[in-house]
Amino acid sequence: YDPIVYSDLERDMWEKTGEYKDSYYGTIDCGHFRRDVIDALVRCFHLYKHRAISRYTTTEYKDASDYKLVAVLSSLGEKVIERMNAVTEPFYGSRSTARELQRLILELIGFINIVTEVRPHLRNPTYNATVTLPYRGVFCSTAHCLQDLFRVGIPVWYVRHASTLGPST
C-alpha cells in the first residue's frame, strides 16, 4: 500500500494560503495540503475504487449489498476529494478531511480483502486455515460466527453476555 494511506498528515505537508479573522478566536491560518499530498491520496482512492469495482464485477463470491457499499464509498470519496480541492480551512480541518479520505481508502481495501480472501474460504465448508490472516480480528457474540471466522483464519474473540456465564466463571 502507498504510505500516504497511513500517513499522520503532519503540518509540514500543509500550506498556509490565507488567514481568517474571527472576533472570538482572532486570526486563524487557513490553507490546504500540498498538491503532491492531495494527488497521492486521490490516486490511491481511485486505484482502490477501481479495484473494488473490478472485484465486485468479476467474482462469484459477491453479496447483494456489495454494489451499494462500493457505490456509497465511491460517492463519499468523490465528495471528500471535491472538498479537499475547493475549501481552504485551518490545519485541523484540512487534516480531518484528508483523514476521512484515508479511512474510505482503507474501507475499500478491506472490501477487496473480504471478497478475494475471506468469502471464498467461508463458502467452502471443508476449508481450514493453516495460518492466521494478517487482520486485527473480530469480536463475536455467536458461536456459529466465531467458528466460521476461526476456520478461515481470522483472529476472533468470543464475547459473551454476563447472564450466560455461570457462577464459577
Buried (B, 14 or more C-beta within 10 A) or exposed (E): EEEBBEBEBEEEBBBEEEEEEEEEEEEBBBBBBEEEBBEBBBEBBBBBBEBBBEBBEEBEBBEEEBEEBBEEBBEBBBEBBEBBEEEBBBBEBBBEBBBBBBBBBBBBBBBBBBBBBBBBBBEEEEEEEEEEBEBEEBEBEEEEEBEBBBBBBBEBEEEEEEEEEEEEE
